[in-house]
Amino acid sequence: MNYNQKLKEKFQFHPQIRRIAQHRHLPKSIYCQIKEQRIMREARRRKELNRRKHSKPGSVPFVPERKKHIVAVVK
């Protein structure tokens, strides 16, 4: 690990090394879970848009994504 770290430091200005170092490396399982969550979020959004499109105007209110995750407001 130390040897690899020293190589990265030595060649840090080489374009290919810089490109590799700037990427965020994650375990494959975490990467796949993030991808799956993104697909599920897009599906929920698409379904809500379709429901809004095919219902009476105003019957399905538009709730921003940020407000959906708020459980309670402290006063």
Secondary structure by P-SEA (a helix, b strand, c coil): caaaaaaaaaacccaaaaaaaabbbbcaaaaaaaaaaaaaaaaaaaaaaaaaaacccccbbbbcccccccccccc
